[in-house]
C-alpha cells in the first residue's frame, strides 16, 4: 500500500484550485469593482480547461512512474 508523503502536492487539486481562483477573481473584478472586462466565451474555454487538466494528470502519472 502506497502512502503519500507530506511534502507531495496533488497536481490535479492545484490546477482545479487555480481555475476556481481565476474564475472567481474575474467575476469579483467585473461584478463588484465594475471593471469592464471582456466577456468569457465558455464554448471556447472549457476544452482548454479539459486539455490542461489531462496534461496535469498525465504528468503526475509519469513523474510517479519515474520515482518508483
Helices and strands as residue ranges (DSSP letters): H 11-27, I 28-32, H 42-67
